[in-house]
Amino acid sequence: EISTPMTIDVIGKAQIIPSPLLLTCDQVAHSFAQDFTEANESRLIRINQVRVVAGTSPALTISDQTGQCLLYLDVDTNLPVPQGTFDVIGILKQYDATAPYTDGYEILPRFAGDLILQAGPVFVSEPQEVAITARTVDFYWQTAAAASASFKYKSRFSWKWQSYGDSSAVQEHRLSLTDLSPATLYDAYVVCSDATGSSSSRRFVFCTASARSSGTIQVWFNQSVDPSLAHPDAADGSVDLAAELIKRIDQVRYSLDVCFYNLSHSELTEAIGRAKNRGVSVRLIHEADYTTASVNRLEQVYHIPVINDRFGQNSGNGLMHNKFVIMDHRDHNSGSDDYLWVASANGTLSGSVLNAENGLCIQDEALCAAYTAEFDEMWGDGDEIADATRSRFGERKTNNTPHRFNVNSVWIEQYMSPSDQTEAAIVQSIRSAQQSLYFCIFSFTSTPILHAMEERFHRSSDFGLAGVFDEEATGDRNSVYPLMAGIGASAWSPPADVWLDRWPGDLHHKYLIVDAGGENPKVITGSHNWSYSADHSNDENTLIFHSRTLANLYLQEFSARYQEAGGQATLHTAVATKGMASAPATWRLIGNYPNPFNSSTRIVYHRPEQDRSIPTAFLYDVAGRLVRTLELGRQGEEVDWDGTDAQGRFVASGVYMVRLGNHPGVVKMLLMR
């Protein structure tokens, strides 16, 4: 009812509704642009090939190849939650009740015709690697109804697709690909079929394990560490990071791919130049805004090919923020000399010794292959001369690298930004935390990461959440530090145990330790700050290590920075915790990884600190028959089983159980051949 008289002008009628604008989930989720505009809000849009992955009606999360966004089913439409893969048409709207009001974009269907369902089985979960060896990779996924499956795959450097089929109609799919090549990238997708038709999974990339690499992982910190938390090894602290990288570069014989946001360290520059002079094939990528004297010297004096993120058709709008170096991978003759350097530190003097930084060197052919694929995408080719027509940086890049690796029995996840949904992987790790989250971060402005931490923090009163921010966080109006520290409106109550660093240089780390004292600890590190730009426009790299050893090394570094900043709480550790009672005095089985597994698995257990006995691990099949015994030795808390019996014969697929001597507790292991 119009209670106040007014004049109404009819602008038009019987107009043709415009065709919907085709967008992706990632584009919808990030409708708020860096220039503070929202060009597509209120427009009619369409997203193709999506699935519901979370939520309940009316608020659902949908996903496509690019990422996730929100789908809102208004109650007045009476629309059911769509199943399987579908296309959706609707109005792009926003609902965000918290500052800075840059999230909450969602698509609103108008009627049933806006949900366009497709035939074939519904994928409940996408195919994912559950066991990786040099020749075999096992996958697992689920469909809502029983369906047959056909796995399509090909080597990255081949044009011919191969197919491996399973005619069994099942909902839980387990498939093992064999006779693969070691340290090789494969493109893949799965087609599942039932009486309603066929449907396909998303295309993805996987990689076999290395057969010719040691898998050693070296970790260095350039400031002090707290060795009182060492279990068993003390972390390497107060290390000159550039000096360690130079040592490795001086041993390079064939190829050197250097990717630095900022390269200005004179000695590091000369080491790269020396490599070129002794015949090494060198390529260099840097951030366009940091064309330093070192970069010019390498290009003009040593005649090294150099590009930046404004090369070719690239705009350089984001930052080429990577800090990694790939050594001797492009020879393809040996995997024993392939090294990957990954760090939070730039190739600068401050990054090497003045700031608080971390660096890793990993001897693994498979991981080097993945990073080389990323380098080649930016370079435009795998040759020494860059291709301006094919070069891709920033938002132009594709999700073209594998995300899961088995490096000497250490499970590693790898993500490149902005194409690989890195922030979603970090959030998933946060949500998996059972005991604690400890972090050191240079820049933290991400709302999704903040909300994931807040939800986990408030779920349990004894959950350990502690963090150290770079002091400059106080000058960043978008920093989440005040919220976490209990300062201002919308602040956490109670506040988290967060601090500003007191180090003279920058606290330049970007690491998170998940469950440092738990059974499945993780370490997240790399170049990726927790920000909108890092996830959506910058070129970044992130590694997630599932490793008790690395978690303890990073915990020693965190403890030093935490205490330095003023932190006093007791930290969760894997052994006797500082200021608390000693660790459990009994033997305890923890688990095995990977599980399920194909050829070998690592059994993890807790050894009482003062107990130097040598118990035996007994392995049984489901019928209770003894299959194998394993001697544990006097040191360590892990033992490998290669899937053979006492006579060295390979055992059949199935469930096996392990017990430690006469100590209580059994772990079940699934062998899939």
N, C-alpha and C positions, 0 to 999 in steps of 0.2 A: 504494500500500500504506500502510495506517495502522498504524504500529508501536506507537503508544502508545494504550491503550484510552481512549475518550472517549464522552461521551453526545451523541447527535445528536437534536435536536428538529426534527421536520418542521413547518415553518410553514404550508406549503400545497403543493398539487400540482395538475396539470392546469389551471393558471391560464391565462387568456386574455392573450396578449401585447398590450400596449397599442398603440394606433395611434401611429405615429411623429409626433413634433413637427415641424411644418413650419418650417424655418429657411432663411436665405440664406447664401451663402458668406461674406459680410461678418460676419454674426452668429456663424458658426462660428469664423472666424479671430480674432474678438475676444471669445471666451467668457470671458476674464478681465475681470471688471468693475472699475470704479474703486473700488468698496467692498471689493475683494479677495475677492469671492465667485466661484464657478464653478457657476452654477445648473443648467447643462445638461450638465455633464460626466457621462458614463456613461449618458446617456439615449439611447433609440432616436429617431433623427431622420430627416428626409427633406429633400433639396434638389432642387428641380425646375429643369429647363432649364439644365443645365450642360454644359460641354465641357472636355476635357483640353487644357490650353494649355502644359504644360511637364512635364519629369521623365520618368523611366523606371520601369517596374514594379520594386518594389512602391510606391515613393513618387512620387505624381503631384500636380501642381497643377491644380485645376479652377477654372472661372470661370463666374459668372453675371452678371446685370445689375448686381449690387451690389458685386462684387469677386472676390477669389480666396481659396481655402482649400486644404487638403491632403486628398488621397484616398489611403488606404493599402490596397493589395490584399495581404492576408496570403497567404504562399506556400501555406499549407495549403488555401486555398479554390480554387486553380488558376483564378482568374478572369483572363480576357484583358483587355488595356487596351481600354476601350470607345471606339468611334469615333462621331463626330458628336455630336448633342445627345441627352442622356439624363437621366433622373431617377435619383437614387441614395438608397437607404435604408441605414442602418447605425448603429453605435454611435459616439457622440461621445467620442473619447479624446484624450489629450495625450501628446506625446513632446517634451520640451524639456530638454536636458542643460546649458544655460547659464543663469546668473543673469541677470535676476531671475525666470526661470521663468514668464513671462507669455505665451509664444507656443507654437507647435507643436501647436495643436488640429487634429484631423483626423477624418474620418469613415471608419469601418471596416465595409465591407459583409460580411455573414455568408455569403452564398451567391449563386448566379447570379441568383436571382429579385430580389435587391436592386438589380440594374442593369437599368433599364427603358429600353431603346433605342427611338428614334423613327425613323420612315421619312424618306426624302428625302436629298439630298446633304449631305455633311459640309462645314461651313465650316472650312477650314484657317486662314483669317484673316478678320477682320471687314472690311466695307467701310470704306474710309478715304480722305479727301481727299488727292489728290496734286497737284492744281493748282486754284487758285481765282482767278477774276476777278469783275468786277461782274455779269456775265450768265451765266457758265458755271462749273460745278464738275465736275472729273474725279475719278472714284473708281476704286479698285483693290481687288480681293479675290480669294481663291482658294478653290476647292472641291476636295475629294479626288478626285472623279471628274468627268468632263465633264457639264455641266448648263447648261440655259438659265436666264435670269434675268429677273426683273421688278422694277424699282425703283419703290417706292411713296414718294411725297413730297407734302407740302402746306405751305403757308405757316403760320407759327405762328398767324396771326390768321384762318385760313380753316378751314372744316369739311370741305371737299371734297378728297379724296385724288386725286392724279394718278398715272398709271402710265406708265413708259417701259420697253418690253420689248426683250430681245435673245434671239432664238430660237436663236442659235448655241450649240451644245453645246461648251463649253470649260471648262478648269480654271482658267485665269488670266483673270479678268474685268476688262475696262477699259470704263468707261461714262462718257459725257459728257452731263451735263444742260445744256441751253441755254435761252435765253429766260427766264432767271430775273430777279428784281428785285434791284437792288443793295442791299447792307447789310441783307439780310433773313434772318431765322431760319426754317429749314425743319425740320419733323419728317420722319423717313424710316426705312424699313427695306427689306430686299431679300428676295424670295422666289425660291429656286432650285429647279428641278425636274429629275428624271430618271425613269428607269423604275420606281424604287422608291417614288416619291412626291415630296412637296414639303417643304421646310424653310425656316424664316425666320431671318434675322439678328436681332440685337438691334435694338431701336429706338434711334435716335440723333438728334442735332441737328447740322445744319451751317449755315454762314452764307456768303453771297456777300461779295465784297469791296466796299468803298466806291467810289462813282463821284464823290462830291462832296467828298471829304476830301483833305487834303494828305498825311496819313500821317506828319507830323513827330513825332519822338520826342525829347523833351527829358529829360535826366537831370541830377539835381543831388545833390551830397553835401554834408552840412553840416559836415564836418571836412576836414582837409587831404588832398591827393592827391599822387601822385608823378608830375609831368609828364615826367620823364626817360623814361618808358615810353610816352609819347604816340605814337600812330600812326593817323591823322596829327594828330588834334586833342587838345589838353589837356582833361582833364575839368574840369567846373565844381565846384570844391571850396570849402569855407568859406562855404557859402550858407545864408542864413536860409530854411528850407523853408516856414515859414508865410507869410513875405513873398511868396514866389513863388506860393503858392496864393491868397493874398489878391488879388494882381494879376489873376489869372485870374477869380476870383469877381466882382470889381468890373466885369468886362466881360460877365457873364452877363445875358441879356435875357429868357429865357422860363422855363427850369426849372433846378432845382438839387436834386440828390439827394445827401445827405450821410450817410455811413456810417462812424462812428468808434467804436472801442472806448472811448476816453477823449477827451472834448472839454472843455478848460478854458482854452485860450489866449484871452485877452480880446480881442485885436485880430482874431483869426480869427472869434470869436463875433460881433463887431460887423459884420464884413464879411458874414456870413450874414444878420444882421438887416437890413443895408442893402439886400441883394438882395430880401428880403421886402417892404420898404417901397417899392421901386420897381416892384412888381407881379410879381416873379418867383414862380413856383410852387415852394415849398420843402418838402421832406420830410426828416425826420431820423430815423435809427436809431442807437441807442447800446446799450452793454452795461448791463444792469440794475444791476450792482454799482457803476456809475460814473454815478449821476444827479447830476451836478455843478451848481454854481451857473450855469455857462454854459448847460447844458441847460435848467434851470428858467427862465432869462432868455429864451431863445429861444422857449420854449413859452408863458410867461405874459406876457411883455412884447411880443414880436413876433408872438405867436399862430401860431406855426409848428406844424404837426402833428408829434408826436413819439411813437415807440414804442420798446420795447426787447425783449429776447429772453424776457420773461415775458408778452408781450402775447397775449391770446386763450388758446388752448389750449397755448401753449408754456411749458415748465417753467423755462427758463433754466439747465438743469443744466450745459450747456457754456458757453463764453464767446462772445459776439458780438465777435470779435477783429479784424474787418475795419478797414481804414483806406483808404477810397476815396471819391472824389467824382465824380459824373457831371454835366456841365454842358451845358445847352441841347440835350439829346437829345430831350426829349419834345415839341418843337414839330413834328417830322416834316417840316418845310418846307425845311430846309437841312442838309446834312451838313458844311458848311464851318465851322460854329461848335460842333460836337460835340467836347468835350474830356473826357478821362478822367484823373483824378489817382489814382495808385496809389503807396503808400509803405510803408516799414517803420515810419514815424513816426506816432504818435498826434497828435491835434490839441491838443498841449500845448506849453508853453514848453520843457520838457526835450526833447521830441521834435523841436522845431524847431532848437534851437541847442546844447543841452548834451550829449545823447547822440550816439553815432555812428550816423547814419541815412542812408538814400537815398530819393529820391522821383523819380517820373517823371510827365510830362504828355504824353499821346498824343492827337493830333488825328485821330480816326478814328470814323466813324459806326458801322461794324460792331462794333467792340470795345465802344463805348458801348451798343449794342443788347444785347449779351450781358450786360454788367454791369447794365443796366436790368432784364433778365429775372430776374437774381438778386435785385436789390433788390425787384422786384415780388413775388417769391415770399415774401420775408420780410414785406413790407408787406401781402400778401394780395390786392393789386389794383394796377392801373396808374393808379388815380385818386389825387386828393390826400388822400382820406380812407381810412385803413387799414381793412381788413376782418378783424375778429377771428376769424371762422369759417374763413377761408382762409389766414391767416398761418402760415408754416412757418419755423422756425428749427432749427438743429442737426440731430439725427438724424431729424427729421421731413421734411427737405428731400429733393428728388429731383434726379437728374442731368439737368437740363433746359436746359443751355446748350451751345453749340458749343465745341469744344476746339481748332480749328485756324483760323488767320486769315492772310490775305495783306494786310499793311499796307504799302503802298508798296514792294512786293517784299521786305519783311522777313517771314519766316515766324515766326508767334507761336503758341504753345500757351497755353491758358488753362484753369485748373482751380479749381473751388470746393469747399471742404470743408464738411461731411464726406461729401458725396454723390458726389464725382467721382474717387475713388481717386487723390488727389493724390500720396500717398507712393509709389504704384506708378510714377507718371510720373517722379518724382524719381529713384527707383531705376533706372528704365530709362535715364535720361540719364547716370547715374553709370556704368552698365555699358557705355555707348557710348563712354566716354572712351578716347582713344588715347595722350595725352601727359600730361595733368595735371588735377588737381582742386584748386581754391583756394576756400576759403570763409571767411566771417565769420558767426558765428551766436550769437544770444542764448541759445537753449536747444536742446540736442541730446541727446535721450534715446532716439531711435528705434533699435531693434535692427535692423530691415530696412535702414535707410540705413547704419548702422554696418557691417553684414555686407557690403553691396554695395561700400562703400569698401575694406574690408579685403581682399576678394577681388581688387579691381582693383589695390590697392597691392602685394600680394604676387605678382601675376602677372608683373611686370616690375621688375627692379632699378633701372632708370633712370626709372621713372614718378614724376612730380612730384605729391606730395600734401602740401599745407600748409593750415593753418587757424588761425584766431584765435577763441577762445571768450571770451564775457564772463567777467569775473573771478568772478562769482557761481557759475560752474559748480563751483567747489570746495566750495560749500555745498549742492549738489544731489546727494543720494546716488544718483540715477538717471542723472546725467550720464555720457556716454561719454568725457569728457575723460581721466580716469585711464587707461582702457583704451588709448586711442590714444597717450597719452604714455608708456606702458610702466610704469605704476605699479600694483602690486598683482597679485592672482591674475587669471588669464585675460588679462593685458595683452598688447598687441601686441609682437612681437619679430621684427625691430627695430621700435622705436616710430616713429610718424609725426611729421612736423615740425609739431607743434601747440603753440600758445602761449595764455596767458591775457593778456587786454588790460590795458594800463596806463593807459587813458583814465579821467579822473576820473568821468565819467558812465557810463551803460550803453553797452556795445557792443550795440546793439539791431538790427543788421542781421539779415537772414535770406536771404543770397544765396550762390550757388554759381556759380563760373565753370568750365565744362567745356572743356578743350582751348583755353586762351587763345591759344596760338600755333599751333593746328592749322588744318586746312582747313575744319572744320565746328564752330566754337566756339559755345557756348551760354551764356546767363546765366539763372539761375533766381532770381527775387526775388518779394517780396510780403509778406504778413502772417504766413505760415505758418511757425512754428517747427517744428523736426524732433522732434516729440513724438507720443505716443499721442493726447493730447487734441486736438492740432491736426488730426489726420487723421480722428478718429472722433467727436468731439463738438462741437468749436468751429466757428463760422462764420468761414471764412478764404478768401483768394483768392491765387492763385499765377499768375505769368506766366513762360513759358520763351521767351526770345528767341533765335532762330537768327541771330546777327548778329556779324560781326567787329568792327564799329564799337562796339557796346555792350560786347562782351567786353573790348575794350581800355580803354574808359572805366572799367569796374568793376575791371579789373586795376590801373589807376593808384590807385584807392581802396584795393584790397587791399594793394598794395605798401606804402602809407603805414601802414596798421594793422599789417601783418606786421612791418615794421622797428621800429615803435613798441613792439611787444610783445617784441622781441628776436630776431626771425627774421633770418637772414643768408644763406640759400641763394639761388642765382641762380634767378630765375623764368623759366619758358618764356614767350616773347613772340612776336608775329607778325613782329617786325623784329629788328634787331641786339639781342641779349640783353645785359642789363647784365652787364659783366664778361666777356663772351665775344666771339668773333669776329663780324664783321658778317654780315648776312643774305646768302643766295646772290646771286652777282653775275650771274645769268642770268635772262632772262625765263622764266616757267613758267606754264602753264595749270593752274588748280586745279580748276575744275568749273563747273557752272551750276546755278541754282536758280530756280524749282522744276524738277524733272526726274523724271517726264515733265511737260510743260506743255501748256497749251491755246492761249493767244494770245501770250504773251510770256514771256521768260526772261531772267535776268541771268547773264552770263558773268563769272567771277571769275578773275583772273590775278595773278601776282606781277611787279611792276615793280622792277628793280634800282635801288637808291637813287640812284646817280650817273648813271643812264642817262636822258637826256631826249629820246631819239629818239621818233618817233611811228610805231610799226609799225601794220600793218593786220591785222585779224582776217578770215580767209577762211573762208566757210561753204560746205560742199559737201553734195550729196545722196549717197545710197549708191552711185550710179553714178559718182561722182567728178566730177560737173559742178559748176562754180562757181555758187552760188546768189546770194551777196551778199557784199559787203565792208563792214566796219565800221571807221571811224577811231577810234582809242582816245584821242586827245588827249594832252596833256602831263602831266596829273595824274590821280590816281585809279587804282583797280585793279579796276574793274567797268565793263561795258558792256552795254546792253540790246539784245535783238533782238526785234522785234515780230512775227516769223513771216512777213515779207514778203520778196520777192525784190528784185533791183535796180530793177525797174520798179514797185515798190510793190504788187504783187499777192500775195495770200495764197497761201503754198505749201501743198501737200497734207500730210496726216498722214504720218509716217514718221520714219526715223532720219536725223539730220543731224550733220555733223562740223565742228568749228571748229579752225583752226590759227592761231597768232600769227606773222605774217610768215614768215620762213624759220627760225624757232626750232623745235626738236624738240617733239614732244608733240601729241596730238590728243585732244579731248574729244567723246564721243558724246552727242547730245541727242535725246530722243524727243518729237516733236510729236504730240499727239492732239487732233484736232478733233471 
